[in-house]
Amino acid sequence: MTTLSKSRCNLAEKLLNQFIKKYSSVAGDAKVYSQDEWDNDRKEQYGRNAYATMIIDGSGFYEMFNWYSMKKELEQFHKMLEEHKFYFELGYAWSVHVYDA
């Protein structure tokens, strides 16, 4: 992994952790995985090569991302990522993967 890629991964992880902290009242047990943890340790099918992954099962974020509840917060999430030239995709209904835009 290049130095630039590593710094982008670190930034993606930091942004996801900040989002969890900001909305801790609904975050539940949401958890962030680094690219290495997701690709090498978990070896999940979806989200390979994402800069960072957030697991959202068991949290209010699940409803936010899957049922579009909490629209204001979801818009803030989009904006936060766009400001740093990232985008996200759901891999599973319970995983949010962040990629370079």
C-alpha positions as CSV (number, residue, x, y, z in Angstrom):
1,M,0.0,0.0,0.0
2,T,1.4,3.4,-0.9
3,T,1.9,6.2,1.7
4,L,-1.0,8.1,0.1
5,S,-3.3,5.1,0.2
6,K,-2.4,4.5,3.9
7,S,-3.1,8.2,4.8
8,R,-6.5,8.0,2.9
9,C,-7.3,4.8,4.8
10,N,-6.4,6.5,8.1
11,L,-8.6,9.5,7.2
12,A,-11.6,7.3,6.3
13,E,-11.3,5.4,9.6
14,K,-11.1,8.7,11.5
15,L,-14.2,10.1,9.8
16,L,-16.2,7.0,10.5
17,N,-15.1,7.0,14.2
18,Q,-16.0,10.7,14.4
19,F,-19.5,10.0,13.0
20,I,-20.0,7.2,15.6
21,K,-18.9,9.5,18.4
22,K,-21.1,12.3,17.2
23,Y,-24.2,10.1,17.1
24,S,-23.3,7.9,20.0
25,S,-26.9,7.9,21.2
26,V,-27.9,5.8,18.2
27,A,-24.6,4.3,17.2
28,G,-25.1,1.3,19.5
29,D,-22.3,-1.2,18.8
30,A,-21.3,0.2,15.4
31,K,-17.6,-0.5,14.8
32,V,-14.9,0.6,12.3
33,Y,-12.6,-1.8,10.6
34,S,-9.4,-0.8,8.8
35,Q,-8.8,-2.0,5.3
36,D,-6.3,-4.6,6.5
37,E,-8.7,-5.8,9.2
38,W,-11.6,-6.2,6.8
39,D,-9.6,-7.7,3.9
40,N,-7.2,-9.9,5.8
41,D,-8.8,-10.8,9.1
42,R,-12.5,-10.8,8.3
43,K,-12.2,-11.9,4.7
44,E,-15.7,-10.8,3.9
45,Q,-17.0,-11.1,0.3
46,Y,-18.1,-7.5,0.0
47,G,-16.2,-4.3,0.7
48,R,-12.8,-5.6,-0.5
49,N,-10.3,-2.8,-0.9
50,A,-12.5,-0.2,0.9
51,Y,-10.5,2.3,2.7
52,A,-12.5,1.7,5.9
53,T,-15.6,-0.2,6.8
54,M,-18.3,0.4,9.5
55,I,-20.4,-2.4,10.8
56,I,-23.9,-1.2,11.7
57,D,-25.9,-4.2,12.7
58,G,-27.5,-3.7,16.2
59,S,-27.3,0.1,15.9
60,G,-29.6,2.9,14.9
61,F,-27.4,3.4,11.9
62,Y,-28.8,0.2,10.4
63,E,-32.2,1.9,10.0
64,M,-30.5,5.2,8.8
65,F,-28.7,3.5,6.0
66,N,-31.2,0.9,5.0
67,W,-34.5,2.5,5.6
68,Y,-33.4,6.1,5.1
69,S,-34.6,7.2,8.5
70,M,-32.6,10.0,10.1
71,K,-32.4,11.8,6.8
72,K,-30.6,14.8,8.2
73,E,-27.9,12.7,9.7
74,L,-27.5,10.6,6.5
75,E,-27.1,13.9,4.5
76,Q,-24.4,15.0,6.9
77,F,-22.7,11.6,6.4
78,H,-22.8,12.1,2.6
79,K,-21.5,15.7,3.0
80,M,-18.7,14.7,5.3
81,L,-17.4,12.0,2.9
82,E,-17.8,14.2,-0.1
83,E,-15.8,17.0,1.5
84,H,-12.9,14.6,1.7
85,K,-13.5,13.1,-1.7
86,F,-14.9,9.8,-0.5
87,Y,-18.1,7.9,-1.2
88,F,-19.8,4.9,0.5
89,E,-21.6,1.8,-0.5
90,L,-23.5,-0.8,1.5
91,G,-21.8,-4.2,1.0
92,Y,-24.2,-6.1,3.2
93,A,-27.2,-4.5,4.9
94,W,-25.0,-4.3,7.9
95,S,-21.8,-2.9,6.4
96,V,-20.9,0.6,5.1
97,H,-17.7,0.7,3.0
98,V,-15.8,3.9,2.2
99,Y,-13.9,4.3,-1.1
100,D,-12.0,7.1,-2.8
101,A,-14.3,9.2,-5.1
